[in-house]
């Protein structure tokens, strides 16, 4: 933080990291659980999409707060 300070503390940067977290963290977890429960792909993508949007919004709010 001493080198960059608040250079990358923007709303867009937080949204990007929230989106990446949703795709690479939430989607595999929900997908694996959905496959074990024999749910449809539609079910998996709806719930993964919900969590991706949620994590995107939370990341944007937290990073843009400063």
mmCIF file as Biopython writes it, N, C-alpha, C and O atoms, coordinates in Angstrom:
data_model
#
loop_
_atom_site.group_PDB
_atom_site.id
_atom_site.type_symbol
_atom_site.label_atom_id
_atom_site.label_alt_id
_atom_site.label_comp_id
_atom_site.label_asym_id
_atom_site.label_entity_id
_atom_site.label_seq_id
_atom_site.pdbx_PDB_ins_code
_atom_site.Cartn_x
_atom_site.Cartn_y
_atom_site.Cartn_z
_atom_site.occupancy
_atom_site.B_iso_or_equiv
_atom_site.auth_seq_id
_atom_site.auth_asym_id
_atom_site.pdbx_PDB_model_num
ATOM 1   N N  . UNK A ? 1  ? 0.813   -1.191  0.000   1.0 0.0 1  A 1 
ATOM 2   C CA . UNK A ? 1  ? 0.000   0.000   0.000   1.0 0.0 1  A 1 
ATOM 3   C C  . UNK A ? 1  ? 0.862   1.262   0.000   1.0 0.0 1  A 1 
ATOM 4   O O  . UNK A ? 1  ? 0.421   2.320   -0.448  1.0 0.0 1  A 1 
ATOM 5   N N  . UNK A ? 2  ? 2.084   1.145   0.501   1.0 0.0 2  A 1 
ATOM 6   C CA . UNK A ? 2  ? 2.920   2.344   0.532   1.0 0.0 2  A 1 
ATOM 7   C C  . UNK A ? 2  ? 3.354   2.752   -0.873  1.0 0.0 2  A 1 
ATOM 8   O O  . UNK A ? 2  ? 3.557   3.938   -1.133  1.0 0.0 2  A 1 
ATOM 9   N N  . UNK A ? 3  ? 3.498   1.787   -1.780  1.0 0.0 3  A 1 
ATOM 10  C CA . UNK A ? 3  ? 3.925   2.109   -3.140  1.0 0.0 3  A 1 
ATOM 11  C C  . UNK A ? 3  ? 2.791   2.681   -3.981  1.0 0.0 3  A 1 
ATOM 12  O O  . UNK A ? 3  ? 2.975   3.677   -4.681  1.0 0.0 3  A 1 
ATOM 13  N N  . UNK A ? 4  ? 1.624   2.056   -3.914  1.0 0.0 4  A 1 
ATOM 14  C CA . UNK A ? 4  ? 0.535   2.438   -4.812  1.0 0.0 4  A 1 
ATOM 15  C C  . UNK A ? 4  ? -0.553  3.277   -4.137  1.0 0.0 4  A 1 
ATOM 16  O O  . UNK A ? 4  ? -1.271  4.015   -4.811  1.0 0.0 4  A 1 
ATOM 17  N N  . UNK A ? 5  ? -0.674  3.172   -2.850  1.0 0.0 5  A 1 
ATOM 18  C CA . UNK A ? 5  ? -1.686  3.945   -2.131  1.0 0.0 5  A 1 
ATOM 19  C C  . UNK A ? 5  ? -3.090  3.585   -2.581  1.0 0.0 5  A 1 
ATOM 20  O O  . UNK A ? 5  ? -3.504  2.432   -2.464  1.0 0.0 5  A 1 
ATOM 21  N N  . UNK A ? 6  ? -3.819  4.554   -3.092  1.0 0.0 6  A 1 
ATOM 22  C CA . UNK A ? 6  ? -5.181  4.313   -3.537  1.0 0.0 6  A 1 
ATOM 23  C C  . UNK A ? 6  ? -5.315  4.253   -5.041  1.0 0.0 6  A 1 
ATOM 24  O O  . UNK A ? 6  ? -6.403  4.474   -5.574  1.0 0.0 6  A 1 
ATOM 25  N N  . UNK A ? 7  ? -4.204  3.951   -5.752  1.0 0.0 7  A 1 
ATOM 26  C CA . UNK A ? 7  ? -4.217  3.971   -7.220  1.0 0.0 7  A 1 
ATOM 27  C C  . UNK A ? 7  ? -5.192  2.949   -7.809  1.0 0.0 7  A 1 
ATOM 28  O O  . UNK A ? 7  ? -5.829  3.220   -8.827  1.0 0.0 7  A 1 
ATOM 29  N N  . UNK A ? 8  ? -5.312  1.803   -7.191  1.0 0.0 8  A 1 
ATOM 30  C CA . UNK A ? 8  ? -6.189  0.766   -7.718  1.0 0.0 8  A 1 
ATOM 31  C C  . UNK A ? 8  ? -7.448  0.582   -6.885  1.0 0.0 8  A 1 
ATOM 32  O O  . UNK A ? 8  ? -8.123  -0.438  -7.013  1.0 0.0 8  A 1 
ATOM 33  N N  . UNK A ? 9  ? -7.772  1.535   -6.047  1.0 0.0 9  A 1 
ATOM 34  C CA . UNK A ? 9  ? -8.968  1.459   -5.220  1.0 0.0 9  A 1 
ATOM 35  C C  . UNK A ? 9  ? -10.109 2.179   -5.920  1.0 0.0 9  A 1 
ATOM 36  O O  . UNK A ? 9  ? -10.534 3.248   -5.483  1.0 0.0 9  A 1 
ATOM 37  N N  . UNK A ? 10 ? -10.608 1.596   -7.007  1.0 0.0 10 A 1 
ATOM 38  C CA . UNK A ? 10 ? -11.705 2.200   -7.748  1.0 0.0 10 A 1 
ATOM 39  C C  . UNK A ? 10 ? -12.883 1.242   -7.785  1.0 0.0 10 A 1 
ATOM 40  O O  . UNK A ? 10 ? -12.752 0.051   -7.504  1.0 0.0 10 A 1 
ATOM 41  N N  . UNK A ? 11 ? -14.029 1.788   -8.136  1.0 0.0 11 A 1 
ATOM 42  C CA . UNK A ? 11 ? -15.254 0.997   -8.251  1.0 0.0 11 A 1 
ATOM 43  C C  . UNK A ? 11 ? -15.096 -0.099  -9.306  1.0 0.0 11 A 1 
ATOM 44  O O  . UNK A ? 11 ? -15.491 -1.242  -9.078  1.0 0.0 11 A 1 
ATOM 45  N N  . UNK A ? 12 ? -14.516 0.250   -10.467 1.0 0.0 12 A 1 
ATOM 46  C CA . UNK A ? 12 ? -14.357 -0.715  -11.557 1.0 0.0 12 A 1 
ATOM 47  C C  . UNK A ? 12 ? -13.377 -1.825  -11.197 1.0 0.0 12 A 1 
ATOM 48  O O  . UNK A ? 12 ? -13.598 -2.983  -11.550 1.0 0.0 12 A 1 
ATOM 49  N N  . UNK A ? 13 ? -12.311 -1.487  -10.508 1.0 0.0 13 A 1 
ATOM 50  C CA . UNK A ? 13 ? -11.315 -2.491  -10.147 1.0 0.0 13 A 1 
ATOM 51  C C  . UNK A ? 13 ? -11.899 -3.501  -9.156  1.0 0.0 13 A 1 
ATOM 52  O O  . UNK A ? 13 ? -11.642 -4.700  -9.260  1.0 0.0 13 A 1 
ATOM 53  N N  . UNK A ? 14 ? -12.679 -3.012  -8.203  1.0 0.0 14 A 1 
ATOM 54  C CA . UNK A ? 14 ? -13.335 -3.914  -7.255  1.0 0.0 14 A 1 
ATOM 55  C C  . UNK A ? 14 ? -14.358 -4.798  -7.936  1.0 0.0 14 A 1 
ATOM 56  O O  . UNK A ? 14 ? -14.488 -5.974  -7.600  1.0 0.0 14 A 1 
ATOM 57  N N  . UNK A ? 15 ? -15.094 -4.234  -8.905  1.0 0.0 15 A 1 
ATOM 58  C CA . UNK A ? 15 ? -16.072 -5.026  -9.653  1.0 0.0 15 A 1 
ATOM 59  C C  . UNK A ? 15 ? -15.380 -6.116  -10.462 1.0 0.0 15 A 1 
ATOM 60  O O  . UNK A ? 15 ? -15.878 -7.238  -10.551 1.0 0.0 15 A 1 
ATOM 61  N N  . UNK A ? 16 ? -14.242 -5.792  -11.046 1.0 0.0 16 A 1 
ATOM 62  C CA . UNK A ? 16 ? -13.485 -6.789  -11.804 1.0 0.0 16 A 1 
ATOM 63  C C  . UNK A ? 16 ? -13.062 -7.952  -10.912 1.0 0.0 16 A 1 
ATOM 64  O O  . UNK A ? 16 ? -13.227 -9.113  -11.287 1.0 0.0 16 A 1 
ATOM 65  N N  . UNK A ? 17 ? -12.531 -7.654  -9.763  1.0 0.0 17 A 1 
ATOM 66  C CA . UNK A ? 17 ? -12.093 -8.719  -8.858  1.0 0.0 17 A 1 
ATOM 67  C C  . UNK A ? 17 ? -13.278 -9.509  -8.305  1.0 0.0 17 A 1 
ATOM 68  O O  . UNK A ? 17 ? -13.169 -10.719 -8.103  1.0 0.0 17 A 1 
ATOM 69  N N  . UNK A ? 18 ? -14.388 -8.856  -8.061  1.0 0.0 18 A 1 
ATOM 70  C CA . UNK A ? 18 ? -15.580 -9.579  -7.634  1.0 0.0 18 A 1 
ATOM 71  C C  . UNK A ? 18 ? -16.085 -10.511 -8.721  1.0 0.0 18 A 1 
ATOM 72  O O  . UNK A ? 18 ? -16.490 -11.637 -8.430  1.0 0.0 18 A 1 
ATOM 73  N N  . UNK A ? 19 ? -16.065 -10.060 -9.967  1.0 0.0 19 A 1 
ATOM 74  C CA . UNK A ? 19 ? -16.493 -10.889 -11.094 1.0 0.0 19 A 1 
ATOM 75  C C  . UNK A ? 19 ? -15.568 -12.095 -11.270 1.0 0.0 19 A 1 
ATOM 76  O O  . UNK A ? 19 ? -16.034 -13.216 -11.473 1.0 0.0 19 A 1 
ATOM 77  N N  . UNK A ? 20 ? -14.273 -11.863 -11.192 1.0 0.0 20 A 1 
ATOM 78  C CA . UNK A ? 20 ? -13.312 -12.961 -11.316 1.0 0.0 20 A 1 
ATOM 79  C C  . UNK A ? 20 ? -13.504 -13.970 -10.192 1.0 0.0 20 A 1 
ATOM 80  O O  . UNK A ? 20 ? -13.420 -15.175 -10.425 1.0 0.0 20 A 1 
ATOM 81  N N  . UNK A ? 21 ? -13.757 -13.499 -8.987  1.0 0.0 21 A 1 
ATOM 82  C CA . UNK A ? 21 ? -14.018 -14.395 -7.858  1.0 0.0 21 A 1 
ATOM 83  C C  . UNK A ? 21 ? -15.278 -15.212 -8.096  1.0 0.0 21 A 1 
ATOM 84  O O  . UNK A ? 21 ? -15.317 -16.402 -7.785  1.0 0.0 21 A 1 
ATOM 85  N N  . UNK A ? 22 ? -16.299 -14.582 -8.643  1.0 0.0 22 A 1 
ATOM 86  C CA . UNK A ? 22 ? -17.534 -15.317 -8.933  1.0 0.0 22 A 1 
ATOM 87  C C  . UNK A ? 22 ? -17.333 -16.409 -9.968  1.0 0.0 22 A 1 
ATOM 88  O O  . UNK A ? 22 ? -17.854 -17.514 -9.816  1.0 0.0 22 A 1 
ATOM 89  N N  . UNK A ? 23 ? -16.578 -16.110 -11.025 1.0 0.0 23 A 1 
ATOM 90  C CA . UNK A ? 23 ? -16.372 -17.097 -12.092 1.0 0.0 23 A 1 
ATOM 91  C C  . UNK A ? 23 ? -15.454 -18.227 -11.645 1.0 0.0 23 A 1 
ATOM 92  O O  . UNK A ? 23 ? -15.754 -19.397 -11.886 1.0 0.0 23 A 1 
ATOM 93  N N  . UNK A ? 24 ? -14.341 -17.895 -10.999 1.0 0.0 24 A 1 
ATOM 94  C CA . UNK A ? 24 ? -13.337 -18.908 -10.677 1.0 0.0 24 A 1 
ATOM 95  C C  . UNK A ? 24 ? -13.466 -19.501 -9.281  1.0 0.0 24 A 1 
ATOM 96  O O  . UNK A ? 24 ? -12.746 -20.445 -8.956  1.0 0.0 24 A 1 
ATOM 97  N N  . UNK A ? 25 ? -14.357 -18.980 -8.449  1.0 0.0 25 A 1 
ATOM 98  C CA . UNK A ? 25 ? -14.533 -19.526 -7.103  1.0 0.0 25 A 1 
ATOM 99  C C  . UNK A ? 25 ? -15.954 -20.045 -6.899  1.0 0.0 25 A 1 
ATOM 100 O O  . UNK A ? 25 ? -16.140 -21.192 -6.492  1.0 0.0 25 A 1 
ATOM 101 N N  . UNK A ? 26 ? -16.946 -19.220 -7.175  1.0 0.0 26 A 1 
ATOM 102 C CA . UNK A ? 26 ? -18.333 -19.604 -6.912  1.0 0.0 26 A 1 
ATOM 103 C C  . UNK A ? 26 ? -18.852 -20.612 -7.939  1.0 0.0 26 A 1 
ATOM 104 O O  . UNK A ? 26 ? -19.513 -21.583 -7.572  1.0 0.0 26 A 1 
ATOM 105 N N  . UNK A ? 27 ? -18.557 -20.388 -9.221  1.0 0.0 27 A 1 
ATOM 106 C CA . UNK A ? 27 ? -19.058 -21.291 -10.264 1.0 0.0 27 A 1 
ATOM 107 C C  . UNK A ? 27 ? -18.589 -22.729 -10.079 1.0 0.0 27 A 1 
ATOM 108 O O  . UNK A ? 27 ? -19.421 -23.631 -10.171 1.0 0.0 27 A 1 
ATOM 109 N N  . UNK A ? 28 ? -17.304 -23.001 -9.824  1.0 0.0 28 A 1 
ATOM 110 C CA . UNK A ? 28 ? -16.917 -24.398 -9.606  1.0 0.0 28 A 1 
ATOM 111 C C  . UNK A ? 28 ? -17.568 -25.040 -8.378  1.0 0.0 28 A 1 
ATOM 112 O O  . UNK A ? 28 ? -17.936 -26.214 -8.403  1.0 0.0 28 A 1 
ATOM 113 N N  . UNK A ? 29 ? -17.704 -24.262 -7.313  1.0 0.0 29 A 1 
ATOM 114 C CA . UNK A ? 29 ? -18.321 -24.828 -6.100  1.0 0.0 29 A 1 
ATOM 115 C C  . UNK A ? 29 ? -19.785 -25.171 -6.359  1.0 0.0 29 A 1 
ATOM 116 O O  . UNK A ? 29 ? -20.237 -26.270 -6.034  1.0 0.0 29 A 1 
ATOM 117 N N  . UNK A ? 30 ? -20.518 -24.238 -6.939  1.0 0.0 30 A 1 
ATOM 118 C CA . UNK A ? 30 ? -21.936 -24.473 -7.211  1.0 0.0 30 A 1 
ATOM 119 C C  . UNK A ? 30 ? -22.093 -25.549 -8.277  1.0 0.0 30 A 1 
ATOM 120 O O  . UNK A ? 30 ? -23.006 -26.371 -8.200  1.0 0.0 30 A 1 
ATOM 121 N N  . UNK A ? 31 ? -21.212 -25.550 -9.267  1.0 0.0 31 A 1 
ATOM 122 C CA . UNK A ? 31 ? -21.271 -26.567 -10.319 1.0 0.0 31 A 1 
ATOM 123 C C  . UNK A ? 31 ? -21.039 -27.967 -9.797  1.0 0.0 31 A 1 
ATOM 124 O O  . UNK A ? 31 ? -21.773 -28.888 -10.155 1.0 0.0 31 A 1 
ATOM 125 N N  . UNK A ? 32 ? -20.042 -28.147 -8.963  1.0 0.0 32 A 1 
ATOM 126 C CA . UNK A ? 32 ? -19.756 -29.474 -8.404  1.0 0.0 32 A 1 
ATOM 127 C C  . UNK A ? 32 ? -20.910 -29.941 -7.531  1.0 0.0 32 A 1 
ATOM 128 O O  . UNK A ? 32 ? -21.329 -31.095 -7.627  1.0 0.0 32 A 1 
ATOM 129 N N  . UNK A ? 33 ? -21.430 -29.062 -6.682  1.0 0.0 33 A 1 
ATOM 130 C CA . UNK A ? 33 ? -22.564 -29.444 -5.834  1.0 0.0 33 A 1 
ATOM 131 C C  . UNK A ? 33 ? -23.792 -29.763 -6.681  1.0 0.0 33 A 1 
ATOM 132 O O  . UNK A ? 33 ? -24.513 -30.719 -6.396  1.0 0.0 33 A 1 
ATOM 133 N N  . UNK A ? 34 ? -24.029 -28.971 -7.712  1.0 0.0 34 A 1 
ATOM 134 C CA . UNK A ? 34 ? -25.168 -29.227 -8.584  1.0 0.0 34 A 1 
ATOM 135 C C  . UNK A ? 34 ? -25.054 -30.542 -9.334  1.0 0.0 34 A 1 
ATOM 136 O O  . UNK A ? 34 ? -26.050 -31.242 -9.520  1.0 0.0 34 A 1 
ATOM 137 N N  . UNK A ? 35 ? -23.842 -30.884 -9.765  1.0 0.0 35 A 1 
ATOM 138 C CA . UNK A ? 35 ? -23.656 -32.160 -10.454 1.0 0.0 35 A 1 
ATOM 139 C C  . UNK A ? 35 ? -23.863 -33.339 -9.516  1.0 0.0 35 A 1 
ATOM 140 O O  . UNK A ? 35 ? -24.444 -34.347 -9.915  1.0 0.0 35 A 1 
ATOM 141 N N  . UNK A ? 36 ? -23.398 -33.231 -8.276  1.0 0.0 36 A 1 
ATOM 142 C CA . UNK A ? 36 ? -23.632 -34.307 -7.310  1.0 0.0 36 A 1 
ATOM 143 C C  . UNK A ? 36 ? -25.116 -34.459 -6.987  1.0 0.0 36 A 1 
ATOM 144 O O  . UNK A ? 36 ? -25.587 -35.565 -6.723  1.0 0.0 36 A 1 
ATOM 145 N N  . UNK A ? 37 ? -25.852 -33.345 -7.009  1.0 0.0 37 A 1 
ATOM 146 C CA . UNK A ? 37 ? -27.288 -33.392 -6.737  1.0 0.0 37 A 1 
ATOM 147 C C  . UNK A ? 37 ? -28.103 -33.711 -7.990  1.0 0.0 37 A 1 
ATOM 148 O O  . UNK A ? 37 ? -29.329 -33.798 -7.929  1.0 0.0 37 A 1 
ATOM 149 N N  . UNK A ? 38 ? -27.425 -33.886 -9.120  1.0 0.0 38 A 1 
ATOM 150 C CA . UNK A ? 38 ? -28.054 -34.173 -10.407 1.0 0.0 38 A 1 
ATOM 151 C C  . UNK A ? 38 ? -29.042 -33.083 -10.813 1.0 0.0 38 A 1 
ATOM 152 O O  . UNK A ? 38 ? -30.134 -33.362 -11.308 1.0 0.0 38 A 1 
ATOM 153 N N  . UNK A ? 39 ? -28.632 -31.834 -10.592 1.0 0.0 39 A 1 
ATOM 154 C CA . UNK A ? 39 ? -29.439 -30.689 -11.017 1.0 0.0 39 A 1 
ATOM 155 C C  . UNK A ? 39 ? -29.117 -30.368 -12.472 1.0 0.0 39 A 1 
ATOM 156 O O  . UNK A ? 39 ? -28.094 -30.807 -12.999 1.0 0.0 39 A 1 
ATOM 157 N N  . UNK A ? 40 ? -29.985 -29.608 -13.115 1.0 0.0 40 A 1 
ATOM 158 C CA . UNK A ? 40 ? -29.767 -29.253 -14.512 1.0 0.0 40 A 1 
ATOM 159 C C  . UNK A ? 40 ? -28.709 -28.152 -14.620 1.0 0.0 40 A 1 
ATOM 160 O O  . UNK A ? 40 ? -28.396 -27.467 -13.646 1.0 0.0 40 A 1 
ATOM 161 N N  . UNK A ? 41 ? -28.165 -28.002 -15.842 1.0 0.0 41 A 1 
ATOM 162 C CA . UNK A ? 41 ? -27.190 -26.948 -16.081 1.0 0.0 41 A 1 
ATOM 163 C C  . UNK A ? 41 ? -27.841 -25.578 -15.942 1.0 0.0 41 A 1 
ATOM 164 O O  . UNK A ? 41 ? -27.183 -24.615 -15.550 1.0 0.0 41 A 1 
ATOM 165 N N  . UNK A ? 42 ? -29.116 -25.487 -16.258 1.0 0.0 42 A 1 
ATOM 166 C CA . UNK A ? 42 ? -29.835 -24.229 -16.102 1.0 0.0 42 A 1 
ATOM 167 C C  . UNK A ? 42 ? -29.828 -23.802 -14.635 1.0 0.0 42 A 1 
ATOM 168 O O  . UNK A ? 42 ? -29.588 -22.634 -14.330 1.0 0.0 42 A 1 
ATOM 169 N N  . UNK A ? 43 ? -30.085 -24.733 -13.738 1.0 0.0 43 A 1 
ATOM 170 C CA . UNK A ? 43 ? -30.051 -24.480 -12.298 1.0 0.0 43 A 1 
ATOM 171 C C  . UNK A ? 43 ? -28.670 -23.990 -11.879 1.0 0.0 43 A 1 
ATOM 172 O O  . UNK A ? 43 ? -28.551 -23.016 -11.137 1.0 0.0 43 A 1 
ATOM 173 N N  . UNK A ? 44 ? -27.637 -24.661 -12.351 1.0 0.0 44 A 1 
ATOM 174 C CA . UNK A ? 44 ? -26.270 -24.318 -11.978 1.0 0.0 44 A 1 
ATOM 175 C C  . UNK A ? 44 ? -25.919 -22.910 -12.455 1.0 0.0 44 A 1 
ATOM 176 O O  . UNK A ? 44 ? -25.356 -22.122 -11.695 1.0 0.0 44 A 1 
ATOM 177 N N  . UNK A ? 45 ? -26.248 -22.589 -13.711 1.0 0.0 45 A 1 
ATOM 178 C CA . UNK A ? 45 ? -25.894 -21.276 -14.249 1.0 0.0 45 A 1 
ATOM 179 C C  . UNK A ? 45 ? -26.704 -20.144 -13.624 1.0 0.0 45 A 1 
ATOM 180 O O  . UNK A ? 45 ? -26.198 -19.032 -13.473 1.0 0.0 45 A 1 
ATOM 181 N N  . UNK A ? 46 ? -27.941 -20.413 -13.264 1.0 0.0 46 A 1 
ATOM 182 C CA . UNK A ? 46 ? -28.748 -19.379 -12.594 1.0 0.0 46 A 1 
ATOM 183 C C  . UNK A ? 46 ? -28.157 -19.049 -11.228 1.0 0.0 46 A 1 
ATOM 184 O O  . UNK A ? 46 ? -28.011 -17.877 -10.883 1.0 0.0 46 A 1 
ATOM 185 N N  . UNK A ? 47 ? -27.819 -20.067 -10.453 1.0 0.0 47 A 1 
ATOM 186 C CA . UNK A ? 47 ? -27.280 -19.814 -9.119  1.0 0.0 47 A 1 
ATOM 187 C C  . UNK A ? 47 ? -25.853 -19.270 -9.170  1.0 0.0 47 A 1 
ATOM 188 O O  . UNK A ? 47 ? -25.491 -18.410 -8.367  1.0 0.0 47 A 1 
ATOM 189 N N  . UNK A ? 48 ? -25.054 -19.756 -10.093 1.0 0.0 48 A 1 
ATOM 190 C CA . UNK A ? 48 ? -23.701 -19.216 -10.243 1.0 0.0 48 A 1 
ATOM 191 C C  . UNK A ? 48 ? -23.763 -17.765 -10.727 1.0 0.0 48 A 1 
ATOM 192 O O  . UNK A ? 48 ? -22.963 -16.933 -10.299 1.0 0.0 48 A 1 
ATOM 193 N N  . UNK A ? 49 ? -24.702 -17.466 -11.609 1.0 0.0 49 A 1 
ATOM 194 C CA . UNK A ? 49 ? -24.861 -16.093 -12.072 1.0 0.0 49 A 1 
ATOM 195 C C  . UNK A ? 49 ? -25.285 -15.161 -10.960 1.0 0.0 49 A 1 
ATOM 196 O O  . UNK A ? 49 ? -24.809 -14.029 -10.869 1.0 0.0 49 A 1 
ATOM 197 N N  . UNK A ? 50 ? -26.187 -15.640 -10.110 1.0 0.0 50 A 1 
ATOM 198 C CA . UNK A ? 50 ? -26.612 -14.841 -8.956  1.0 0.0 50 A 1 
ATOM 199 C C  . UNK A ? 50 ? -25.419 -14.510 -8.069  1.0 0.0 50 A 1 
ATOM 200 O O  . UNK A ? 50 ? -25.240 -13.359 -7.673  1.0 0.0 50 A 1 
ATOM 201 N N  . UNK A ? 51 ? -24.603 -15.514 -7.756  1.0 0.0 51 A 1 
ATOM 202 C CA . UNK A ? 51 ? -23.459 -15.280 -6.878  1.0 0.0 51 A 1 
ATOM 203 C C  . UNK A ? 51 ? -22.384 -14.443 -7.554  1.0 0.0 51 A 1 
ATOM 204 O O  . UNK A ? 51 ? -21.688 -13.677 -6.888  1.0 0.0 51 A 1 
ATOM 205 N N  . UNK A ? 52 ? -22.242 -14.578 -8.856  1.0 0.0 52 A 1 
ATOM 206 C CA . UNK A ? 52 ? -21.279 -13.751 -9.580  1.0 0.0 52 A 1 
ATOM 207 C C  . UNK A ? 52 ? -21.700 -12.287 -9.537  1.0 0.0 52 A 1 
ATOM 208 O O  . UNK A ? 52 ? -20.867 -11.411 -9.303  1.0 0.0 52 A 1 
ATOM 209 N N  . UNK A ? 53 ? -22.976 -12.016 -9.759  1.0 0.0 53 A 1 
ATOM 210 C CA . UNK A ? 53 ? -23.472 -10.636 -9.685  1.0 0.0 53 A 1 
ATOM 211 C C  . UNK A ? 53 ? -23.323 -10.096 -8.266  1.0 0.0 53 A 1 
ATOM 212 O O  . UNK A ? 53 ? -22.915 -8.951  -8.074  1.0 0.0 53 A 1 
ATOM 213 N N  . UNK A ? 54 ? -23.649 -10.909 -7.286  1.0 0.0 54 A 1 
ATOM 214 C CA . UNK A ? 54 ? -23.537 -10.489 -5.890  1.0 0.0 54 A 1 
ATOM 215 C C  . UNK A ? 54 ? -22.095 -10.154 -5.522  1.0 0.0 54 A 1 
ATOM 216 O O  . UNK A ? 54 ? -21.836 -9.116  -4.912  1.0 0.0 54 A 1 
ATOM 217 N N  . UNK A ? 55 ? -21.155 -11.023 -5.887  1.0 0.0 55 A 1 
ATOM 218 C CA . UNK A ? 55 ? -19.752 -10.779 -5.576  1.0 0.0 55 A 1 
ATOM 219 C C  . UNK A ? 55 ? -19.203 -9.577  -6.335  1.0 0.0 55 A 1 
ATOM 220 O O  . UNK A ? 55 ? -18.339 -8.863  -5.826  1.0 0.0 55 A 1 
ATOM 221 N N  . UNK A ? 56 ? -19.700 -9.349  -7.550  1.0 0.0 56 A 1 
ATOM 222 C CA . UNK A ? 56 ? -19.285 -8.179  -8.323  1.0 0.0 56 A 1 
ATOM 223 C C  . UNK A ? 56 ? -19.718 -6.896  -7.626  1.0 0.0 56 A 1 
ATOM 224 O O  . UNK A ? 56 ? -18.932 -5.957  -7.499  1.0 0.0 56 A 1 
ATOM 225 N N  . UNK A ? 57 ? -20.960 -6.858  -7.178  1.0 0.0 57 A 1 
ATOM 226 C CA . UNK A ? 57 ? -21.472 -5.665  -6.492  1.0 0.0 57 A 1 
ATOM 227 C C  . UNK A ? 57 ? -20.745 -5.440  -5.177  1.0 0.0 57 A 1 
ATOM 228 O O  . UNK A ? 57 ? -20.367 -4.311  -4.867  1.0 0.0 57 A 1 
ATOM 229 N N  . UNK A ? 58 ? -20.545 -6.494  -4.402  1.0 0.0 58 A 1 
ATOM 230 C CA . UNK A ? 58 ? -19.862 -6.351  -3.118  1.0 0.0 58 A 1 
ATOM 231 C C  . UNK A ? 58 ? -18.416 -5.901  -3.322  1.0 0.0 58 A 1 
ATOM 232 O O  . UNK A ? 58 ? -17.930 -5.031  -2.598  1.0 0.0 58 A 1 
ATOM 233 N N  . UNK A ? 59 ? -17.723 -6.491  -4.307  1.0 0.0 59 A 1 
ATOM 234 C CA . UNK A ? 59 ? -16.348 -6.082  -4.583  1.0 0.0 59 A 1 
ATOM 235 C C  . UNK A ? 59 ? -16.261 -4.631  -4.996  1.0 0.0 59 A 1 
ATOM 236 O O  . UNK A ? 59 ? -15.354 -3.912  -4.577  1.0 0.0 59 A 1 
ATOM 237 N N  . UNK A ? 60 ? -17.207 -4.197  -5.823  1.0 0.0 60 A 1 
ATOM 238 C CA . UNK A ? 60 ? -17.211 -2.802  -6.269  1.0 0.0 60 A 1 
ATOM 239 C C  . UNK A ? 60 ? -17.460 -1.852  -5.109  1.0 0.0 60 A 1 
ATOM 240 O O  . UNK A ? 60 ? -16.800 -0.818  -5.004  1.0 0.0 60 A 1 
ATOM 241 N N  . UNK A ? 61 ? -18.398 -2.187  -4.241  1.0 0.0 61 A 1 
ATOM 242 C CA . UNK A ? 61 ? -18.710 -1.318  -3.098  1.0 0.0 61 A 1 
ATOM 243 C C  . UNK A ? 61 ? -17.520 -1.251  -2.131  1.0 0.0 61 A 1 
ATOM 244 O O  . UNK A ? 61 ? -17.147 -0.169  -1.677  1.0 0.0 61 A 1 
ATOM 245 N N  . UNK A ? 62 ? -16.932 -2.400  -1.820  1.0 0.0 62 A 1 
ATOM 246 C CA . UNK A ? 62 ? -15.827 -2.402  -0.871  1.0 0.0 62 A 1 
ATOM 247 C C  . UNK A ? 62 ? -14.600 -1.673  -1.392  1.0 0.0 62 A 1 
ATOM 248 O O  . UNK A ? 62 ? -13.933 -0.958  -0.644  1.0 0.0 62 A 1 
ATOM 249 N N  . UNK A ? 63 ? -14.302 -1.852  -2.670  1.0 0.0 63 A 1 
ATOM 250 C CA . UNK A ? 63 ? -13.114 -1.213  -3.220  1.0 0.0 63 A 1 
ATOM 251 C C  . UNK A ? 63 ? -13.357 0.277   -3.495  1.0 0.0 63 A 1 
ATOM 252 O O  . UNK A ? 63 ? -12.431 1.081   -3.388  1.0 0.0 63 A 1 
ATOM 253 N N  . UNK A ? 64 ? -14.565 0.643   -3.842  1.0 0.0 64 A 1 
ATOM 254 C CA . UNK A ? 64 ? -14.854 2.036   -4.098  1.0 0.0 64 A 1 
ATOM 255 C C  . UNK A ? 64 ? -15.141 2.859   -2.863  1.0 0.0 64 A 1 
ATOM 256 O O  . UNK A ? 64 ? -15.325 4.072   -2.959  1.0 0.0 64 A 1 
ATOM 257 N N  . UNK A ? 65 ? -15.182 2.230   -1.712  1.0 0.0 65 A 1 
ATOM 258 C CA . UNK A ? 65 ? -15.524 2.895   -0.470  1.0 0.0 65 A 1 
ATOM 259 C C  . UNK A ? 65 ? -14.472 3.918   -0.043  1.0 0.0 65 A 1 
ATOM 260 O O  . UNK A ? 65 ? -14.813 4.949   0.536   1.0 0.0 65 A 1 
ATOM 261 N N  . UNK A ? 66 ? -13.220 3.647   -0.319  1.0 0.0 66 A 1 
ATOM 262 C CA . UNK A ? 66 ? -12.113 4.458   0.198   1.0 0.0 66 A 1 
ATOM 263 C C  . UNK A ? 66 ? -12.130 5.879   -0.284  1.0 0.0 66 A 1 
ATOM 264 O O  . UNK A ? 66 ? -11.254 6.665   0.078   1.0 0.0 66 A 1 
#
